[in-house]
């Protein structure tokens, strides 16, 4: 089916649901240029709703997710002036995706200055139905890059292999000491629910202005918290992984890595007791 026609049918279907639920057509008909409003509407369709089972989400997930990404790209490409700060872009992105301070679901925004130009790199966590990693209906984490062109942006590339399962609690930090000239490196991690304390999926990505590549893809590990599972060193040339040997452990193993062109190399380790 033609992509534009398919997208129109999905929006029409969502509008029909609103009308069927007694919402006035004149008040609720979406403005096709209001990408933030459309993002909110499509995001809501991917959230669990009373009376809607997993079969419902299996039927709509692919199409609604694709439409949501189309609206997200349109929102970014026309929504920010060239002088926007990362914090300013994140605030607008959070508002569009209904993220609030303290929420488990998060977005991240970075500027990347490369030989090919200036780029906006965003990481978003799109909520789905349920958080069971074996069901495949949980949160989806992806990163997308846009090139600054005057006061607008142009979509360039994306990557979303942080894990093959449901995720929650996206975090990411810039690795300023990227050892490959002309590349922007960052480390990203998130929780694989529903285990606790937490099981963490981690990746290091490089972006060269054309595409993303995965630099490092370690095994998932256990951590006492999501935010402190990984910490970039102050100079950005390395990072520390804070891993628990098992779910009952009162000891944390700290492993420090240094960035090289071939990927991170472990340069030290120590242990501490959980607080």
NORHU-V229672 format. One record per residue. N is the residue number from 0. SS is DSSP state (hx for helix, st for strand, lp for the rest). Layout:
BEGIN
N | SS
N | SS
END
This chain:
BEGIN
0 | lp
1 | lp
2 | hx
3 | hx
4 | hx
5 | hx
6 | hx
7 | hx
8 | hx
9 | hx
10 | hx
11 | hx
12 | hx
13 | hx
14 | hx
15 | hx
16 | hx
17 | hx
18 | hx
19 | hx
20 | lp
21 | lp
22 | lp
23 | lp
24 | hx
25 | hx
26 | hx
27 | hx
28 | lp
29 | lp
30 | lp
31 | lp
32 | lp
33 | lp
34 | hx
35 | hx
36 | hx
37 | hx
38 | hx
39 | hx
40 | hx
41 | hx
42 | hx
43 | hx
44 | hx
45 | lp
46 | lp
47 | lp
48 | lp
49 | lp
50 | lp
51 | lp
52 | lp
53 | hx
54 | hx
55 | hx
56 | hx
57 | hx
58 | hx
59 | hx
60 | hx
61 | hx
62 | hx
63 | hx
64 | hx
65 | hx
66 | hx
67 | hx
68 | hx
69 | hx
70 | hx
71 | hx
72 | hx
73 | hx
74 | hx
75 | hx
76 | hx
77 | hx
78 | hx
79 | lp
80 | lp
81 | lp
82 | lp
83 | lp
84 | lp
85 | hx
86 | hx
87 | hx
88 | hx
89 | hx
90 | hx
91 | hx
92 | hx
93 | hx
94 | hx
95 | hx
96 | lp
97 | lp
98 | lp
99 | lp
100 | lp
101 | lp
102 | lp
103 | lp
104 | lp
105 | lp
106 | lp
107 | st
108 | st
109 | st
110 | st
111 | st
112 | st
113 | st
114 | lp
115 | lp
116 | st
117 | st
118 | st
119 | st
120 | st
121 | st
122 | st
123 | st
124 | st
125 | st
126 | lp
127 | lp
128 | lp
129 | lp
130 | lp
131 | lp
132 | lp
133 | lp
134 | lp
135 | lp
136 | lp
137 | lp
138 | st
139 | st
140 | st
141 | st
142 | st
143 | st
144 | st
145 | st
146 | st
147 | st
148 | st
149 | lp
150 | lp
151 | st
152 | st
153 | st
154 | st
155 | st
156 | st
157 | st
158 | st
159 | lp
160 | lp
161 | lp
162 | lp
163 | lp
164 | lp
165 | lp
166 | st
167 | st
168 | st
169 | st
170 | st
171 | st
172 | st
173 | st
174 | st
175 | lp
176 | lp
177 | lp
178 | lp
179 | lp
180 | lp
181 | lp
182 | lp
183 | st
184 | st
185 | st
186 | st
187 | st
188 | st
189 | st
190 | st
191 | lp
192 | lp
193 | lp
194 | lp
195 | lp
196 | lp
197 | st
198 | st
199 | st
200 | st
201 | st
202 | st
203 | st
204 | st
205 | st
206 | st
207 | lp
208 | lp
209 | lp
210 | lp
211 | st
212 | st
213 | st
214 | st
215 | st
216 | lp
217 | lp
218 | lp
219 | lp
220 | st
221 | st
222 | st
223 | lp
224 | lp
225 | lp
226 | lp
227 | lp
228 | lp
229 | st
230 | st
231 | st
232 | lp
233 | lp
234 | lp
235 | lp
236 | lp
237 | st
238 | st
239 | st
240 | st
241 | st
242 | st
243 | st
244 | lp
245 | lp
246 | lp
247 | lp
248 | lp
249 | lp
250 | st
251 | st
252 | st
253 | st
254 | st
255 | st
256 | st
257 | st
258 | st
259 | st
260 | lp
261 | lp
262 | st
263 | st
264 | st
265 | st
266 | st
267 | st
268 | st
269 | st
270 | st
271 | st
272 | st
273 | lp
274 | lp
END
